[in-house]
């Protein structure tokens, strides 16, 4: 499990650079739509190949909620933040998520109590991120709040997953929440974005890495970790 966590951290860490670069050739939310549309398509292919059944009817509302929070809103917030702030600062604000989740888990996830050691560990981890990345302030206050809210949305979706969807097959949940989220991203881009896409070899590489590696593969790894560890432990890792 520790090796899986290391691999996931490396993938998502490098993907911040990819997303920042992609914003120079695509409208930001449209790029996120391409990313998760490709990721969902790859997962759907495996889904059909493995003959994974559809989710239960009672689970769909929670899958849609997770898709809109963890894929649609989360990525709108970080992609727009990246337009005004550095990848380093945006990532640190997004990864404030353990703070929010540790508090939420105390109230809404049975068996996960908020302790002084947990809170101290989360605060030290975030402080370490600031120091390691040599983060400096930049960008507007609106972008700051957007990036911070992405971490909150991620925390809420994690609570939903742990409370309502932990019984779901990992492939089943990941595929459909990503597909729902991708639709939300496309709709947002269609309504609010007007920039042009500049296609080429590197833009295609950005989409393939972000869609296949940083979305399809990484989300399966993330939800596998989440299903086997306490929420606060998994995000602190």
N, C-alpha and C positions, 0 to 999 in steps of 0.2 A: 504493500500500500504506500509506503514512503517513496518508493521509486515512481509510482504513478503520480504522486503529488508533485515530485520534482519535475517530471516531464510536462505536466499540466502548467506549472509555473513558467517553465521555459517557453512553451508554446504561446501562452497568453501574454507573457512579457514581450516577446518579439512582435506579437500581433499589434501592439500599440504603435510601433514604428510603421508597420504596414498600413494601419488605418490613417495615420497622419499623412503618409505619402499619398495614399489613395484620395484624400481630400483635395489634392491638387489636380486630379484628372477626372474626378466624378463629383456630382452633387453629393454631399456627405450621406444623407439618408438613403439616397438611391443606391450608393455603394453598399450600405448595410443591407438593403433589400436584395441586391445581387448576391451578397455573401450568404445570407441565410436562405435565400431561395435555392442556391446551389447546394448548401448544406442539407436542406430538407429533401432535395431531390436525391442526393446520395443516400440519405437514410431511408427514404421511401423505397429505393431499389433494394436495399438489404431487407427492409421490412417485408416486401413482397416475397423475396427469395426465401426468407426464413419462415414465411407464413405466420407472422405474428398477428394475433387477433386484434380487432378494433377495441378501443377502450370501452369499459362499461358506460352505460348512459349516465350514471350518477357521477362519473369522473369528468365528463366533458366540460362542465362549467369551471372546474378547477384547472383543467388543462388550458382552456381558453384564457383564464385569468393569468396563469403563469406565462403563457405566450405573450400576452399584451404587456405584462410588467417586465419580464426578464429578457424578452427579445425586442418587442416594439419600443416601449418607452425607454428602457435602459439604453438602447443603441441610438435612439434619437437624441437623448440627452448627451451621451458621450461624443457622438459625431459632431453635434453643434458646438459643444464645448471645445473640441479640438480645433475648430476654426479660429478661436480667440486665445486659447491657452496652449502651453506646451504639452507634449505627450506625457512628460514626467509629472507635472502638476495635476493634469486630468486623471492620470492613473492613481495617484495618491488619494485624491478626493473620492474616486470611485471605490477604492479599496478601504475606505472608511467603513464599508459594509459590515465587517465584523463587530464594530461598535454597536450599530443598530441591531444586528441579529442577536448579539449576546443579550441585550436588554429584552428584545421581543421574545426570545426563546425562554427566558425566565418566566414570562407570563403565559405563553401560549403553547410551549412544547413540553409535555409531561417529562419529568425526570431531568430537565436541564436547568439547574439552578445557577443564578448569578452569584459568583463568589468574588472576593477581593482579588484572589490570584488570577482569575479569568480576566477581570477588568484591567488589572495591572498589565497582564500579558498582551492584551489587545492594544492598550495605549502605548506600550513600549514598542510593539510591532509597527504601529503607524508612525511613531517618532523615528524609528529606524529607517522607514521608507523615505521620509523627508531628508534625513541625513545622507543616506546612501545615494539618493538621486540628486542631491544638491539643488533642491527645488527652490525656485524664486517666484515671487508673485508676478503674474502677468495676465492681462485680459480683464474683461469687465466683471462686475459683481454678478450679473445675470448668468454668465458662463460658469462662474464659481458655484452658484446655487444649482445650476443644471447638473454639473458634474457630481455635486454632493447628493442630489436627489436620485441620481442613477444608483448609488450605493444603497439608498433607502429602498428603492424599488426592488433591487436584487434581494435585499434582506426579506422583504415581505413575500416575494415569490418563493424563497427558501422555506419560510415558515409554512406556507400553503403546501409545499411539496412534502414536508416532514409531517404535517398534520393530516393531510387529506389524500396524498398520492404515493406514499411510501410503499404501498402494496403493488403499485403498477410495475409492469415489466419495464426495465431501463430503456430499451429500444423503443417501446411503445410510447412512453411519456416524452422522451427526447424528440422523437420524430414529429409528433403532432403539435407539441408546444412551439417547436421551431417553425413548422409550416404556418401555424396561426400567426406567429410573430412576423414572419416574412410578408404575409398579406397586409398586416398593419403598416409595415414599413413602406411597401409599395403605394398604399393608399395615401399615406402622409406625403410621400414624394410627389405623387400625381397632383395633389391639391396645393402644395405649398412650395415646391422647388421648381426652378425655371432654368437652371444652368445646363450646360452641354457636357456630354461625356467625350473624353478624348481617348480613343481606343489605340492600343498598341501592344507590344509584347509584355512590357512591364505592368500595365493595367490588368491584363489577363492574369499574370502571375499573382498580382495582389488579390484578385477575386478567388483564384484557385486556392491559394494558401489560406486566406481568411475563411473561405467557405468549407473546404474539405478538412483541413488540418485544425484550424482554430475554432471551427463551429461543429461540424459533424463529429469528428474524433474527440475534440476537447470536451464537448458537452456530455458525451457518453462517459468519459472519464470523470467529469465533475459530478454527475448524478450518481455514478457508482460509488465514488468517495462519500458523497452525502448520504447515501442509503446505508452505509456501513459504520459511519462515525457519528458522534454527536455533532449537531450543526455548529456549535461554537468551536469545537475542536477542528472540524474540517476547514472552516474559513480562516481560523488562526494559522493553520498550517500553510 
